[in-house]
Amino acid sequence: MATKTKSTRKAKTASPMIRPLGDRVLVQRVEAEEITAGGILLPESAKEKPKEGVIIAVGEGRVLDNGERSTFSVSAGDRVLFTSYGGTDVKYSGEEFMIMEERDILGVIEG
């Protein structure tokens, strides 16, 4: 069952204490809607985890063969779509985050 995600959610944490390493990014998922498009109220157990979030922090970049670091295509504050099974869930200071590699990000939501 597909659910919508809220589009107005901003990340609560302005400066997290988690700094991703290498080509990893720290993402905070957006909250899933409690009501489907058809108006059905979903219990917590039936909600699908959203595949959308806001980037909180980025690492330094992957080290290339020539010793330089790659640059990221995304930056903190970007709203992104990511793969279903990408990343590792992390709970820190009562908030839930995901740490994932940049390649697990499918696209940036603009507008």
Summary of the structure (lengths in Angstrom):
residues: 111
radius of gyration: 15.2
end to end distance: 26.2
largest distance: 54.8
contacts: 274
relative contact order: 0.27
helix: 5%
strand: 36%
